[in-house]
Amino acid sequence: MVAFLGTGLLGANFVRAMINRGEKVQVWNRTPSKATALEQYGAMVTSRGFIYLHAPVFMGPPNALDSTGSMLVSGDRQIVDRFSPILAKMTGKLLDFGPEAGRAAAMKLLGNLFLVAFTTGIADTLMLAKGMHVPVSDLSMLFDNWNPGAMLPNRLKRMTSGNYSSPSWELNMARKDTGLFLQEAKKGGVTLAVIPAVAAEMDRWIQKGHGADDWTVIAKDAAPSV
């Protein structure tokens, strides 16, 4: 018997998927009607004597029903080891971040921060494309054939290495292009949300004497101490 707390869009589909696999599930939700709605699928509305394990996810409701996506766990090793086989059935990937109870929650927050920054960056790209009269179809063609996301693991290593010499793109040159973004946006009568802040951060590092370094030097303060 499994007790499942929280039966919103994600939770409800997790519960339905577990029931479809033949598991018995007790459910609880702050709004009782969302829990009782699952009785038609075989869930029992009750929840007593449960063990709490925080397991945030990166997925949407369809993933919960299909058991795909990513789930994060951390905390007491006995509890994690006990429930990992059950949790692994609920999602495509189960990522264990160790014994610290709050680490999974921290990783969820960091992941969401990246998604916010990523999406806002796309919004600026679309806005500049609009100002330059570039159709979305051309942007789609570019990203269908060039995947900057594939650079992420190596970019993370470079930015946290503490070594910003031998630049592949000098900060001075990156700042020049950033100025062009802003210039074209002004010419096209559109406003960019994040690029002005990026330009200000670049200027700060150039003023500190890092203009000839790789532009990833803007992460120097965030890099681990050597």
N, C-alpha and C positions, 0 to 999 in steps of 0.2 A: 504494500500500500504506500502510495506517495501522496504527500500533502503539497498542494501548489497554492502559493499566496499571490494574488494579483491576477485577475482574469480580464484584462483589457484586450486590445487588439492582438498583441503578441501572446499574452498569457493564455487567452482562450484557444488559440490555434496550437500552442504547445500542448495544452491539455487534450484537445481533440486528437492530436497526433499520437500522444501516449496511449489514449484509449483505443485508437485504431491498431496499435501494436499489442493490444491485449492486456495493458496494465490497468490496475485499479487506482483511481485518483480521487483524493479528497480535495475540494477547492474552497478557497476563501477569497473574498474581495470586499474592500471598504464599502462599495455600493453593492448590496446583496443581490440586486436583480441581475448583475453581470455574472454572478456565480450561479444563481439558479437557472440562468439561461443555458447552462451546460448540462443540466440534468437530463435533457433530451438525448444527449450523446452517451450517457452512462456515468457521469460524474456524481460524486456525493458531496453535498454542501455541508462541510464541517471542517474543523481544524484545531486539534488539541495535541499537546505533547510533541510539537515539531522541533526540529533542529534547524537553526537559521544558517544558510550559506548564501552569501551575496554572489550572484553570477550574472553580471551585466552582459549585454549582447550587442553585436553589430549586425543587424538584420532588420527586415521588415516583416509584416504579418504573413505574407506568402511563404517566406523562408521558414517561419515557425511551423507552418502546416506541413511543409515539405522536408523539414529537418535539415536545412542547409543554412550556412552562414557561419558566424564566429561567436563563441561564448568565452568569457574570461572568468577565471576563478583564482582565489588566493585564500590563505588562512590556515587554520588548524589542519595538520597533515592527516590525522585520522579521519576527520570529517570529509576533507577533499578526496582522499583515497576511497572512502566508502561510497561517495556519491558520483565520482567521476564516470564510472561505467553507465550510470543512468543519464547523466548530463551529456555524455558523448553521443547518445542516441538521439538527443534533441536537436543537435546542430552538426554542421559539417566539420567544424574545428573546435576543439576545446583547448584553450591556452591557459596553462597553469603558471601563475606569476609568483609562486613561492609562499612562504609561511606568513608573511605580513598580511593581516586581515584586510587592511584598506587598500592594498596595492591594486587589486582588480578594479576597484572604483576609481582610483587615480588614473589607471590606464584607459578606462572608459572616458574620463574627462579629457585626457590628452587626445584621444582619438576624435572626440567630438570637436575639440579646438581645431584640429587639422581639417576636419570636414567643413567647419565654418570658414576657415581661411581659404581653403581650396575652392569652395563654392563662391565666395566673394571675389576671388581672383578670376573665376570664370565669368562672373557678372561684369567685372571691369573689362575683360576681353571682349565680351559681347557689346558692351557700351562703346568701346573704342571702334569696334567693327562697324557699329551703327553710324558713328561719327564720320568714319572713312568710307561709308557706303559699300562695305564689303558684305555680301550676303552670307547668311548662316550656312548655306550649302557649301560655300568655299571653306568656312571654318571646319565643317564636318569632314570635308575631304582632307584637309590638313591633318586633323587628329585621327582620322581613320588610317592614315599612313605614317604618322609620327606620334609615338606614344611617350610623352615626357614622364609619365608615371613610372616607366621602367627605370628611370634614372634615380628614383628615390633612395634605394638602399645605398648606392655609391655616394649620392649627394649627402646623405646623413653621415656616412663615414668621413667624408671630406670636411664637413662643417664642424664635426666634433673632434677632429684630429689634432687641432692646435697648430697645424702647419698650413699656412696660406701662401707660401711661396710657389714659384713655378705656376703662375696663374693660367687657366684656360680661358678666363674672361676677367680682365682687370676691372677692379672696382670703378676706376675712372671711366672706362668704356661702358660699363653697365649703367653708370649714372648718366652718361651721355644719351644712351638709348632711352632711359627712363624720362629724361627731359623731352625726348621726341614724342613719347607716349602722351605726356602732358600737353605738349604743343599741338599735336594733332587733335587731342580731345577738345582743346579750346577752340581750334579752328572749326571743328565739326559741331560745336555748340553742345557738347555733352560733358557730364561730370563723372570723374572716376572716384570710387569710394576709398580704395586702399593705396593706390599708387602714390598719392601725395605723401602719405606717411612713410612709405618705402623710400621715397626720394629724400625725405628729411633724415631718415636713419642712415642712408648712404652718405649724405653730406656730413653727418656727425663723425663717421669713420674716416672720411677723406680728411677732415680737419684734424684728426688724430694722427695723420701721416700714413694711412694705409691705402692710398689711392692706387699704388702700383701692385698691391696684393690681389690675390684672387678675391672676387667679390663675395665669396662665402665667408670672408672675414667678419661680416656683420653678425655672425653667430659666435664670435670669439668669447664674449662674456658668458655665453651659455655652455661652452665647451668644458668638459671635465678638466680639473686642475692636473697639470703634468707633474 
